[in-house]
């Protein structure tokens, strides 16, 4: 170990070699266990060794995915492989095996279109001929209309900042009234406290509230004070004994599961077993990959943006051309941002607090959205809500009322399309403003926290009616 408590380069290399030997012997689980214990530090400390570990992780997960025993965990294995690909592509964006392994994993889950997009970006970056693109897989969504269903809600949530849950909480309070929404455990940043813990995300609100103990929560449940329990503790922070007591006190009160974290795996069974339920009324999933199999009661519920922070109008010229700020560790951000920097002079790596971030966003005509560790990103909604034109890497997930490229946003699937869309924007400034205006209108109608909360409530009511 070195001074910071992390393994040094020689120890890291030894662990990778041990994992490689286990993989070669067919002991893929054991190999993955070793790789999973290596420190997940960005930027990488030992690029050569960490690149080797990341690509080995892709190989191990590919072998597991080809084993029929792991078929029920296909999306989870895919997402774990994607994380390894992201580490590899940050160190070496054009690493041939890393790109080939991830393209193959896209094909395993039925998304040959995404595999081809990856191959096209790699081909463009390495000067090879571009293969033809494939049609994008889409899933038609029938979204029920909200009819005014007003349950009294107990929301069990994790204590960390959570752009999905925290903005949805704001939307639920706006839709129902704060008096009908109780979170447990108490989360200070929803009540104007611990602002620094939100980092640069728009997840601090000013709702009244006070800490409640477990006895109070259970007594309220037994008294019938809540019509619905939302379970969103994706970080598994609530002790099992407390969950068991809450489940017992809830009796026949319906439960819905909120999986709003950066992971495309299907964890409904794990959540149900953790709580001790027979079944859940609905499983709301943020990272629901289109074309993949999830349980019948899975409902897409992507991120949203707080309407209280949104711009009131859009469509007027702004002084800056393009907005982007953030890290380059995930997805193929490094390749895209290097191309962007060749086209536009600007600082695309700065870190800003929330107010400075929104100010910079509102000074730009175009906001770029690139896939992050999860496919769904806050930026996908905050750009149009703040009046910029959305230029977005097309998310491969199910998004009800998604933006339509050429109508209220512009999408791209690979590096070639990104360059083409960017060039079009620079030569069509008036059309960019028109797209921004329509995108703002669409976002305010369908992608604020309040709109998302009403979509969730409508889906819950529909399932209650079908009982």
C-alpha positions, 0 to 999 in steps of 0.5 A: 500500500502507498501513503493514501491507503491505495495499492501501488502499481506493482500490487495492482499489476499483480492483482490484474495478473491473478484475475487474468489467470482465473479468467483463463481457467474459466473461473470468471466470477472469481476473476471479476471479484478481484477486479471489482476490489481494485480502487475506482479512482479517476483520473487513473493513477497508473494508466497502463495497468488500469487500462489492462484491468478495464479491458480484462474486466470487459473480457470477463463480463463477456464470458459471463454474459455468454453463460446461460446461467447469467441470462437473467442478469443480462442488463446488469452484466452489460452495465458493468461491462460498460463501466469498464469500457468507459475507464478504458476509453478515457485512457485510450479512446481508440483502443481496438479491443475495448471498442470491439468488446463493448460493441459485441456486448451491445449486440448481446442485449439486442441493440445492434444499432448502438454497436454500429454507432460505436463502430462508426465513431471508432472508424472515424477516429482511426481513419477507417471507412465508416460502416453504414448506420443502422435504424435506432431501436425505439419503444412506443410508450402509451403514457396515461393522462394524469387525472388528479390522483392525490395519495398521501405518500411515504417516501423511503429514500437514500441520504445522498444527493440524487438528481432523479429522486430529489427533483422528483420529490420537488415535483411530487410536492408541487403536484400534491402539496408538501403536506401529502409527502413525507420522506424518511429518513429526513434529508436536509438538502430537501429543506434548504440545508447541507447545500454543499452535499448537492455538489453542482446538481439542482437538488436543494429545495426549501420545503418545511419538514422535521426529522421523524423517528422510526416509531412515528413512521410505523405509528402513522402507517398503522393509523392509515396516514399514508396511501402509498409507500415509495421505496427509493433507497438504491444505496441500501442505507436503511437497516434491514430491521427498520425496513422489516418494521416498516413493511409490517406496519404498512400492512396492505398499503401498496409499495412502488419501487423507484430505481433512479440511479445510474444503472440499467440492470433490473433489480426489482427482485433484489429490492422486493427481497430486501424489503420483504414484500410479496410483490410491488405495484410498480418498478419505476426505472430511470435507465430502462434500455429500449429493446431490453427485457424488464419485468411486466410492471416496469415503468420508465421514469427518467430524470427531470428538471426543477421547474422553479429553476427553468427559464421563462422563455427561449428563442432569442440570440445569446452571446455564446455559441456552445455550452458544455462543462463537466468531466470527461471520464464517461462514455466517449466524452473525450473524443466528442469534446476534443472534436468540439474544441477543434470547432469552438474556442472555449473552456469545456472543462471548468467546474462551476457552482449551480448559479454560475452553471445556470448563468453560463448555460443561459448565455449559450445558444446551444447546449451539448448533452453527452452520455455519462456513467448512466445514459440519462443525464440532467443536462438532457433536460436542463438545456431546453428548460433553460432555453438553449437548443439541445444538441444531444447524444441520443439516449438508448433508454425509454423516455416518455415524450422524448425530444424529436430530432429536427423538431425540438432538438438535434440528436446524434448517435456517433462522432460523424453525426455530431460533427455534421449536426454541429456544422449545421447549427453554425450555418443555420443560426435562426433555425437553432433559435426556433428549435430552442423555442420549441424545445423549451416549450416541450421540456416545460410540458413534459420534463419538469419535476412536476410533469414527471411526478404526474406521469408517475402518479398516473401510472400508479393510478392505472395499476391500482385501477387494474387490481 
